[in-house]
Amino acid sequence: MTTVIEPSARQPGASGRPLPAAGSRWRTAPVRAADAPALHALFAVCSPETVRLRFFGPVRALPAEYLEQVLAGSPERHDAVVAYARDGARSRLAGLASLALPAGATAAELGVLVGDPWQRQGAGHAMLELLLTRARARGVRRVTATVLPGRPALLRALGRRLPAAHLAYTSDGPSGVYKLDPP
C-alpha cells in the first residue's frame, strides 16, 4: 500500500533530505533502501493490535512483498515516507506512511503505520502532510483509505484535510475516497 503517480520534476522531500514538519517534533523524509533495518525495528515495536489494524490481519513480520515495494518501488507507483524524532536518529523510525497506485486504479491508496510508543503524538499527521504534498505535485487527484470496523480515526483525519468524494462501508470496513486539489 504505497504510491504516488506520474513522474515529478521537483517536489518537497525529493532529495531525500529530512523535512521538519512545521511546529512538529518530527522529521519526515522519503523512504530509502538504507531504511530497511529501521523499518524492521519499527515493526518490532508495534503491538499485534497495531499490526492487525494496519495490515488487516495477524502478521508476524513486516510483509516481504510490501517492504520490497516500499523500498524499491518507483515513487510514481509507490511513494513512501518515514517519520523520526527531530532530535533523534533516522535509524529509530516512529512511522511509515505510503500512497500506492495499483495498476488501473483511479485513486492512490493510503497506508499508515506508527509505532506504539509514538502514536497520537503527531507522527502520522507529519507523514500525511508530506505524502499529500508529494501526491499533489505528481498529479494525484484522489486518495482512498479503508479501515477496520470501529477504527475510523484515519478517515476522520483525511476528512479534516480533504473533501470526501465518496464514503462507504465495504466488506473490509469503512472506506473513503477523498479529493486532492491541485497545488
Phi, psi and omega in degrees: 000087178187125178187156166214154193255161170057145181299147179241148178280280181231126181220158180302134177081359183294333181286347183089354177286141182294144176245121175286132176287138182305128178064022185245158174272003187250146167255143177233148181202156174299145178294152177222162184304324181293350180279355184308309180298322179292326177292321175296320178294322176300312179302322183295334180268003178270134178290160175305325179292317177299316180296316179299318181293326180280316186255006175062033177173172179283111181242128185270339179218157177304120184304125184302317181296319178296313179301316179299317179296319180295315185279325186248352182294148175293132179303335179290335181251336185208094182262131181224143178228158178237161174232143174211161185300138180306324182257014183245183180269146178296339180292348177244084183283144175264335183194166177222131176225147182212158172236122180246139177241089178301151180307132178083354181283152178255356179223142177280137184265126183268137172223135182225133175229121176239129179301146184308319182296342186244006181293147179062032177235010174099357180295317178298317178300313181299317179293319180299317179300315180295315180299316181294322176298314180294322180295315178302316181298333180270355180093012176292134183243348179218141178235137178238150176213142175233137180233162176288153179307139179083003182232060186276009185303318180296319179294321177296319179298317177296318180298334176285337184256330188226145175288139179283133174266328183198130175239139183208166173245109182261180178295336177279332183144188179297143178218159178214148172244129185237144180277133178246106182291151178297158181296000000 
